[in-house]
Amino acid sequence: MKRQWESYSTERGGLVMSLSMMSVGESGRIIEFRGKDSMKRHLQDLGFIKGEKIEVVGENQSGLILLVKGVKIALNRGLASLIVVN
């Protein structure tokens, strides 16, 4: 089954995936947000901005620990799946 974000890989060059698919130690840049406008605004209020570098610094069963703008933020996998990175 083809994932929705795979269609971006040919347009943008490089690997494009959901943030929830990244492993500890990996980093990338935010390309876009999926979901309702209210959820997009919530993520932006937390510091997740298009073009911003993001790094996965830890993980557990329920989510990821991310480094964004020099700040560590815990995000559950459901929200992380709404963020598309490359």
Contacts in CASP RR format, 6 or more apart in sequence:
PFRMAT RR
TARGET T0000
AUTHOR 0000-0000-0000
METHOD contacts of the structure
MODEL  1
MKRQWESYSTERGGLVMSLSMMSVGESGRIIEFRGKDSMKRHLQDLGFIK
GEKIEVVGENQSGLILLVKGVKIALNRGLASLIVVN
3 17 0 8 1.000
3 18 0 8 1.000
4 34 0 8 1.000
5 16 0 8 1.000
5 17 0 8 1.000
5 18 0 8 1.000
5 84 0 8 1.000
6 16 0 8 1.000
8 16 0 8 1.000
8 31 0 8 1.000
8 84 0 8 1.000
8 86 0 8 1.000
9 15 0 8 1.000
9 16 0 8 1.000
12 31 0 8 1.000
12 86 0 8 1.000
13 86 0 8 1.000
14 86 0 8 1.000
15 86 0 8 1.000
16 31 0 8 1.000
16 84 0 8 1.000
16 85 0 8 1.000
16 86 0 8 1.000
17 84 0 8 1.000
17 85 0 8 1.000
17 86 0 8 1.000
18 80 0 8 1.000
18 81 0 8 1.000
18 82 0 8 1.000
18 83 0 8 1.000
18 84 0 8 1.000
18 85 0 8 1.000
19 30 0 8 1.000
19 54 0 8 1.000
19 56 0 8 1.000
19 64 0 8 1.000
19 66 0 8 1.000
19 75 0 8 1.000
19 80 0 8 1.000
19 81 0 8 1.000
19 83 0 8 1.000
19 84 0 8 1.000
19 85 0 8 1.000
20 63 0 8 1.000
20 64 0 8 1.000
20 77 0 8 1.000
20 78 0 8 1.000
20 80 0 8 1.000
20 81 0 8 1.000
20 83 0 8 1.000
22 28 0 8 1.000
22 56 0 8 1.000
22 64 0 8 1.000
22 85 0 8 1.000
23 56 0 8 1.000
23 59 0 8 1.000
24 56 0 8 1.000
24 57 0 8 1.000
24 58 0 8 1.000
24 59 0 8 1.000
25 55 0 8 1.000
25 56 0 8 1.000
25 57 0 8 1.000
25 58 0 8 1.000
26 55 0 8 1.000
26 56 0 8 1.000
27 53 0 8 1.000
27 54 0 8 1.000
27 55 0 8 1.000
27 56 0 8 1.000
28 53 0 8 1.000
28 54 0 8 1.000
28 55 0 8 1.000
28 85 0 8 1.000
28 86 0 8 1.000
29 51 0 8 1.000
29 52 0 8 1.000
29 53 0 8 1.000
29 54 0 8 1.000
29 85 0 8 1.000
29 86 0 8 1.000
30 48 0 8 1.000
30 49 0 8 1.000
30 50 0 8 1.000
30 51 0 8 1.000
30 52 0 8 1.000
30 54 0 8 1.000
30 83 0 8 1.000
30 84 0 8 1.000
30 85 0 8 1.000
31 50 0 8 1.000
31 51 0 8 1.000
31 84 0 8 1.000
31 85 0 8 1.000
31 86 0 8 1.000
32 50 0 8 1.000
32 84 0 8 1.000
33 39 0 8 1.000
33 40 0 8 1.000
33 43 0 8 1.000
33 44 0 8 1.000
33 48 0 8 1.000
33 50 0 8 1.000
33 82 0 8 1.000
33 83 0 8 1.000
33 84 0 8 1.000
34 81 0 8 1.000
34 82 0 8 1.000
34 83 0 8 1.000
34 84 0 8 1.000
35 82 0 8 1.000
39 79 0 8 1.000
39 82 0 8 1.000
40 82 0 8 1.000
43 79 0 8 1.000
43 82 0 8 1.000
43 83 0 8 1.000
46 68 0 8 1.000
46 73 0 8 1.000
46 75 0 8 1.000
47 68 0 8 1.000
47 69 0 8 1.000
47 71 0 8 1.000
47 73 0 8 1.000
48 54 0 8 1.000
48 68 0 8 1.000
48 83 0 8 1.000
52 68 0 8 1.000
52 69 0 8 1.000
53 68 0 8 1.000
54 66 0 8 1.000
54 67 0 8 1.000
54 68 0 8 1.000
54 83 0 8 1.000
54 85 0 8 1.000
55 66 0 8 1.000
55 67 0 8 1.000
55 68 0 8 1.000
56 64 0 8 1.000
56 65 0 8 1.000
56 66 0 8 1.000
56 67 0 8 1.000
57 65 0 8 1.000
57 66 0 8 1.000
57 67 0 8 1.000
57 72 0 8 1.000
58 64 0 8 1.000
58 65 0 8 1.000
59 65 0 8 1.000
62 76 0 8 1.000
62 77 0 8 1.000
63 74 0 8 1.000
63 75 0 8 1.000
63 76 0 8 1.000
63 77 0 8 1.000
63 80 0 8 1.000
64 74 0 8 1.000
64 75 0 8 1.000
64 77 0 8 1.000
64 80 0 8 1.000
65 72 0 8 1.000
65 73 0 8 1.000
65 74 0 8 1.000
66 72 0 8 1.000
66 73 0 8 1.000
66 74 0 8 1.000
66 75 0 8 1.000
66 80 0 8 1.000
67 73 0 8 1.000
END
